[in-house]
Amino acid sequence: MQVSKWVKVWLYIGLIMLLGQIVIGGITRLTESGLSITKWEVVSGTLPPMNELAWEQEFDLYKQTPQYEKINEGMSLKEFKFIYFWEYFHRLWARTMGFVFLIPFLFFVSRKMLPKPLIRRLGLVVFLAALAASFGWIMVASGLIERPWVNAYKLTVHLAIGISVFIALYWAILHVEIPKMRIIDKKTKSTARVLITLLIIQILLGGLMSGMKAGLFYPTWPDMNGEIIPQVLFNTSHWNVESIINYDTNPFMSALVQVLHRTMAYVSYAYGLFFGIKLLRRNLGAYSSVPTTIFLLLLHTQVALGIITLLMSKGSIPVLYGVLHQGFGILLLASSVYFLFMFRKRA
């Protein structure tokens, strides 16, 4: 579909901001900052505390949370301001995205600059974004009652919705940038679907890894503290619903999730390598060869970042490498979605 260059610029700004929001969310999680703001104030929460009294009041609210009582008791106000910053920045970025999207959207619609198919696709983006914001508070609230951190399963759902927003907008941009070019190949399209499915599962397992801090339990590679499969997984007494729900009471779930994450990484890497080499050999032109090369570079970089992050997770998860690992995972998924778009029939 044909749209003006200003519409394209607006869409790309939105995509970059969405990626930024996911990355900032990763930093917020890894610095354990997500529970520092204990209230959900859509309007009044736009401004941070403006004086020392206001800071003390926010700090007093945080002191009532399980995270402060069980982990951060004795934290100074200066340390509190650090974790508050990241949660505040995360929320502020989300609010800013809303304005950046909504105001130009209304303008473009009033000027009839957006084709109806694009409006429908952007409507899905808006719905998913609202869902992500709503579930974000549900996730935060899960760590304000009993546990000193957010629920790992709710964190993973929040991540999944956030990535869905990114992919939905990326899909809309592909329709704008490549309106006519298609390579109809059912076999390659099916292969791309399998690849995307594997990557989605891997990203969700990565969310559980982060939420459960599973990397801290087995920060070695290729073994797991000297074992191929941790012995705790062979203890049948742990295979029950209680262990799954209360994953923080023993290392069972951390071991299980990390084994699954590692296994899926090997499978995804092998399948991705097979997929990429197969496409390069077919020599389908610039629309395929350049993206395939980028995909293979992302694939190898993602594997390297995963191993580095794991090996450096001794005592705490390295924020820089953890965030890079998450960010490159999303880019890898997006590059795979490109192939699904290119090898499908024309809409």
Contacts in CASP RR format, 6 or more apart in sequence:
PFRMAT RR
TARGET T0000
AUTHOR 0000-0000-0000
METHOD contacts of the structure
MODEL  1
MQVSKWVKVWLYIGLIMLLGQIVIGGITRLTESGLSITKWEVVSGTLPPM
NELAWEQEFDLYKQTPQYEKINEGMSLKEFKFIYFWEYFHRLWARTMGFV
FLIPFLFFVSRKMLPKPLIRRLGLVVFLAALAASFGWIMVASGLIERPWV
NAYKLTVHLAIGISVFIALYWAILHVEIPKMRIIDKKTKSTARVLITLLI
IQILLGGLMSGMKAGLFYPTWPDMNGEIIPQVLFNTSHWNVESIINYDTN
PFMSALVQVLHRTMAYVSYAYGLFFGIKLLRRNLGAYSSVPTTIFLLLLH
TQVALGIITLLMSKGSIPVLYGVLHQGFGILLLASSVYFLFMFRKRA
1 115 0 8 1.000
1 117 0 8 1.000
1 118 0 8 1.000
1 175 0 8 1.000
1 176 0 8 1.000
1 179 0 8 1.000
2 115 0 8 1.000
2 179 0 8 1.000
3 113 0 8 1.000
3 114 0 8 1.000
3 115 0 8 1.000
3 118 0 8 1.000
3 176 0 8 1.000
4 113 0 8 1.000
6 113 0 8 1.000
7 108 0 8 1.000
7 113 0 8 1.000
7 114 0 8 1.000
7 176 0 8 1.000
8 173 0 8 1.000
8 176 0 8 1.000
8 177 0 8 1.000
10 104 0 8 1.000
10 108 0 8 1.000
11 169 0 8 1.000
11 172 0 8 1.000
11 173 0 8 1.000
11 176 0 8 1.000
12 173 0 8 1.000
13 100 0 8 1.000
14 97 0 8 1.000
14 100 0 8 1.000
14 101 0 8 1.000
14 169 0 8 1.000
15 166 0 8 1.000
15 169 0 8 1.000
15 170 0 8 1.000
15 173 0 8 1.000
17 93 0 8 1.000
17 96 0 8 1.000
17 97 0 8 1.000
17 100 0 8 1.000
18 97 0 8 1.000
18 162 0 8 1.000
18 165 0 8 1.000
18 166 0 8 1.000
18 169 0 8 1.000
19 166 0 8 1.000
19 327 0 8 1.000
19 330 0 8 1.000
19 331 0 8 1.000
20 93 0 8 1.000
21 90 0 8 1.000
21 93 0 8 1.000
21 94 0 8 1.000
21 97 0 8 1.000
21 162 0 8 1.000
22 159 0 8 1.000
22 162 0 8 1.000
22 163 0 8 1.000
22 166 0 8 1.000
22 326 0 8 1.000
22 327 0 8 1.000
22 330 0 8 1.000
23 323 0 8 1.000
23 326 0 8 1.000
23 327 0 8 1.000
24 86 0 8 1.000
24 89 0 8 1.000
24 90 0 8 1.000
24 93 0 8 1.000
25 90 0 8 1.000
26 210 0 8 1.000
26 322 0 8 1.000
26 323 0 8 1.000
26 326 0 8 1.000
27 33 0 8 1.000
27 86 0 8 1.000
27 319 0 8 1.000
27 323 0 8 1.000
28 34 0 8 1.000
28 86 0 8 1.000
28 87 0 8 1.000
28 89 0 8 1.000
28 90 0 8 1.000
29 150 0 8 1.000
29 155 0 8 1.000
29 210 0 8 1.000
29 211 0 8 1.000
30 210 0 8 1.000
30 317 0 8 1.000
30 319 0 8 1.000
30 322 0 8 1.000
30 323 0 8 1.000
31 82 0 8 1.000
31 83 0 8 1.000
31 86 0 8 1.000
31 319 0 8 1.000
32 67 0 8 1.000
32 71 0 8 1.000
32 83 0 8 1.000
32 149 0 8 1.000
33 82 0 8 1.000
33 83 0 8 1.000
33 84 0 8 1.000
33 85 0 8 1.000
33 86 0 8 1.000
33 87 0 8 1.000
33 90 0 8 1.000
34 83 0 8 1.000
34 86 0 8 1.000
34 87 0 8 1.000
34 90 0 8 1.000
34 140 0 8 1.000
34 150 0 8 1.000
35 62 0 8 1.000
35 65 0 8 1.000
35 67 0 8 1.000
35 87 0 8 1.000
35 140 0 8 1.000
35 143 0 8 1.000
35 144 0 8 1.000
35 148 0 8 1.000
35 149 0 8 1.000
35 150 0 8 1.000
36 62 0 8 1.000
36 80 0 8 1.000
36 83 0 8 1.000
36 84 0 8 1.000
36 86 0 8 1.000
36 87 0 8 1.000
36 88 0 8 1.000
37 58 0 8 1.000
37 84 0 8 1.000
37 87 0 8 1.000
37 88 0 8 1.000
37 91 0 8 1.000
37 140 0 8 1.000
38 61 0 8 1.000
38 62 0 8 1.000
38 64 0 8 1.000
38 65 0 8 1.000
38 144 0 8 1.000
39 45 0 8 1.000
39 61 0 8 1.000
40 137 0 8 1.000
40 140 0 8 1.000
45 91 0 8 1.000
46 92 0 8 1.000
46 95 0 8 1.000
48 84 0 8 1.000
48 88 0 8 1.000
49 55 0 8 1.000
49 57 0 8 1.000
49 58 0 8 1.000
55 77 0 8 1.000
55 80 0 8 1.000
55 81 0 8 1.000
56 77 0 8 1.000
58 80 0 8 1.000
58 84 0 8 1.000
59 77 0 8 1.000
59 80 0 8 1.000
62 68 0 8 1.000
62 80 0 8 1.000
62 84 0 8 1.000
63 69 0 8 1.000
65 143 0 8 1.000
65 144 0 8 1.000
65 148 0 8 1.000
66 143 0 8 1.000
66 144 0 8 1.000
66 145 0 8 1.000
66 146 0 8 1.000
66 147 0 8 1.000
66 148 0 8 1.000
67 143 0 8 1.000
67 148 0 8 1.000
67 149 0 8 1.000
68 75 0 8 1.000
69 148 0 8 1.000
70 148 0 8 1.000
71 148 0 8 1.000
72 79 0 8 1.000
94 133 0 8 1.000
97 129 0 8 1.000
98 129 0 8 1.000
101 126 0 8 1.000
101 129 0 8 1.000
105 114 0 8 1.000
105 122 0 8 1.000
108 114 0 8 1.000
109 119 0 8 1.000
114 122 0 8 1.000
117 175 0 8 1.000
117 347 0 8 1.000
118 172 0 8 1.000
118 175 0 8 1.000
118 176 0 8 1.000
121 168 0 8 1.000
121 171 0 8 1.000
121 172 0 8 1.000
121 175 0 8 1.000
122 169 0 8 1.000
122 172 0 8 1.000
124 168 0 8 1.000
125 165 0 8 1.000
125 168 0 8 1.000
125 169 0 8 1.000
125 172 0 8 1.000
128 161 0 8 1.000
128 162 0 8 1.000
128 164 0 8 1.000
128 165 0 8 1.000
128 168 0 8 1.000
129 165 0 8 1.000
131 161 0 8 1.000
132 158 0 8 1.000
132 161 0 8 1.000
132 162 0 8 1.000
132 164 0 8 1.000
132 165 0 8 1.000
135 154 0 8 1.000
135 157 0 8 1.000
135 158 0 8 1.000
135 161 0 8 1.000
136 158 0 8 1.000
138 154 0 8 1.000
139 150 0 8 1.000
139 151 0 8 1.000
139 154 0 8 1.000
139 155 0 8 1.000
139 157 0 8 1.000
139 158 0 8 1.000
140 150 0 8 1.000
142 150 0 8 1.000
142 151 0 8 1.000
142 154 0 8 1.000
143 149 0 8 1.000
143 150 0 8 1.000
143 151 0 8 1.000
147 248 0 8 1.000
149 211 0 8 1.000
150 211 0 8 1.000
152 207 0 8 1.000
152 208 0 8 1.000
152 210 0 8 1.000
152 211 0 8 1.000
152 212 0 8 1.000
152 247 0 8 1.000
153 208 0 8 1.000
155 207 0 8 1.000
155 210 0 8 1.000
155 211 0 8 1.000
156 204 0 8 1.000
156 206 0 8 1.000
156 207 0 8 1.000
156 208 0 8 1.000
156 211 0 8 1.000
159 203 0 8 1.000
159 204 0 8 1.000
159 207 0 8 1.000
160 203 0 8 1.000
160 204 0 8 1.000
163 203 0 8 1.000
163 330 0 8 1.000
163 333 0 8 1.000
166 330 0 8 1.000
166 334 0 8 1.000
167 333 0 8 1.000
167 334 0 8 1.000
167 337 0 8 1.000
170 334 0 8 1.000
170 337 0 8 1.000
171 337 0 8 1.000
171 341 0 8 1.000
174 337 0 8 1.000
174 338 0 8 1.000
174 341 0 8 1.000
175 347 0 8 1.000
178 287 0 8 1.000
178 341 0 8 1.000
178 342 0 8 1.000
180 346 0 8 1.000
181 287 0 8 1.000
181 342 0 8 1.000
182 342 0 8 1.000
182 343 0 8 1.000
182 344 0 8 1.000
182 345 0 8 1.000
182 346 0 8 1.000
183 284 0 8 1.000
183 287 0 8 1.000
183 288 0 8 1.000
183 342 0 8 1.000
183 343 0 8 1.000
184 343 0 8 1.000
184 344 0 8 1.000
184 345 0 8 1.000
184 346 0 8 1.000
185 343 0 8 1.000
186 343 0 8 1.000
188 278 0 8 1.000
188 279 0 8 1.000
188 339 0 8 1.000
188 343 0 8 1.000
189 340 0 8 1.000
189 343 0 8 1.000
189 344 0 8 1.000
191 275 0 8 1.000
191 278 0 8 1.000
192 275 0 8 1.000
192 336 0 8 1.000
192 339 0 8 1.000
192 340 0 8 1.000
192 343 0 8 1.000
193 340 0 8 1.000
194 271 0 8 1.000
195 268 0 8 1.000
195 271 0 8 1.000
195 272 0 8 1.000
195 275 0 8 1.000
195 336 0 8 1.000
195 339 0 8 1.000
196 333 0 8 1.000
196 336 0 8 1.000
196 337 0 8 1.000
196 340 0 8 1.000
198 264 0 8 1.000
198 267 0 8 1.000
198 268 0 8 1.000
198 271 0 8 1.000
199 268 0 8 1.000
199 329 0 8 1.000
199 332 0 8 1.000
199 333 0 8 1.000
199 336 0 8 1.000
200 333 0 8 1.000
201 264 0 8 1.000
202 261 0 8 1.000
202 264 0 8 1.000
202 265 0 8 1.000
202 268 0 8 1.000
203 329 0 8 1.000
203 330 0 8 1.000
203 333 0 8 1.000
205 257 0 8 1.000
205 260 0 8 1.000
205 261 0 8 1.000
205 264 0 8 1.000
206 257 0 8 1.000
206 261 0 8 1.000
206 326 0 8 1.000
208 214 0 8 1.000
208 257 0 8 1.000
208 261 0 8 1.000
209 215 0 8 1.000
209 257 0 8 1.000
209 258 0 8 1.000
209 261 0 8 1.000
210 317 0 8 1.000
210 326 0 8 1.000
212 247 0 8 1.000
212 248 0 8 1.000
212 253 0 8 1.000
212 254 0 8 1.000
212 257 0 8 1.000
213 254 0 8 1.000
213 317 0 8 1.000
214 253 0 8 1.000
214 254 0 8 1.000
214 255 0 8 1.000
214 257 0 8 1.000
214 258 0 8 1.000
214 261 0 8 1.000
215 254 0 8 1.000
215 258 0 8 1.000
215 310 0 8 1.000
215 313 0 8 1.000
215 317 0 8 1.000
216 254 0 8 1.000
216 313 0 8 1.000
216 314 0 8 1.000
216 315 0 8 1.000
216 316 0 8 1.000
216 317 0 8 1.000
217 225 0 8 1.000
217 251 0 8 1.000
217 254 0 8 1.000
217 255 0 8 1.000
217 258 0 8 1.000
218 224 0 8 1.000
218 225 0 8 1.000
218 230 0 8 1.000
218 254 0 8 1.000
218 255 0 8 1.000
218 258 0 8 1.000
218 310 0 8 1.000
219 310 0 8 1.000
219 311 0 8 1.000
219 312 0 8 1.000
219 313 0 8 1.000
219 314 0 8 1.000
219 315 0 8 1.000
220 226 0 8 1.000
220 310 0 8 1.000
220 311 0 8 1.000
221 307 0 8 1.000
221 310 0 8 1.000
221 311 0 8 1.000
224 230 0 8 1.000
224 255 0 8 1.000
224 258 0 8 1.000
224 259 0 8 1.000
224 262 0 8 1.000
229 259 0 8 1.000
230 251 0 8 1.000
230 255 0 8 1.000
230 259 0 8 1.000
232 238 0 8 1.000
232 250 0 8 1.000
232 251 0 8 1.000
232 252 0 8 1.000
232 255 0 8 1.000
233 252 0 8 1.000
233 255 0 8 1.000
233 256 0 8 1.000
233 259 0 8 1.000
235 252 0 8 1.000
238 250 0 8 1.000
238 252 0 8 1.000
243 249 0 8 1.000
243 250 0 8 1.000
243 252 0 8 1.000
243 253 0 8 1.000
244 253 0 8 1.000
247 253 0 8 1.000
247 254 0 8 1.000
265 303 0 8 1.000
265 306 0 8 1.000
269 299 0 8 1.000
269 303 0 8 1.000
272 295 0 8 1.000
272 299 0 8 1.000
273 296 0 8 1.000
273 299 0 8 1.000
275 339 0 8 1.000
276 292 0 8 1.000
276 295 0 8 1.000
276 296 0 8 1.000
279 288 0 8 1.000
279 289 0 8 1.000
279 292 0 8 1.000
279 339 0 8 1.000
280 289 0 8 1.000
280 292 0 8 1.000
280 293 0 8 1.000
282 288 0 8 1.000
283 289 0 8 1.000
287 342 0 8 1.000
288 339 0 8 1.000
288 342 0 8 1.000
291 335 0 8 1.000
291 338 0 8 1.000
291 339 0 8 1.000
291 342 0 8 1.000
292 339 0 8 1.000
294 335 0 8 1.000
295 332 0 8 1.000
295 335 0 8 1.000
295 336 0 8 1.000
295 339 0 8 1.000
298 328 0 8 1.000
298 329 0 8 1.000
298 331 0 8 1.000
298 332 0 8 1.000
298 335 0 8 1.000
299 332 0 8 1.000
301 328 0 8 1.000
302 325 0 8 1.000
302 328 0 8 1.000
302 329 0 8 1.000
302 332 0 8 1.000
305 321 0 8 1.000
305 322 0 8 1.000
305 324 0 8 1.000
305 325 0 8 1.000
305 328 0 8 1.000
306 321 0 8 1.000
306 322 0 8 1.000
306 325 0 8 1.000
308 321 0 8 1.000
309 317 0 8 1.000
309 318 0 8 1.000
309 321 0 8 1.000
309 322 0 8 1.000
309 324 0 8 1.000
309 325 0 8 1.000
312 318 0 8 1.000
312 321 0 8 1.000
END
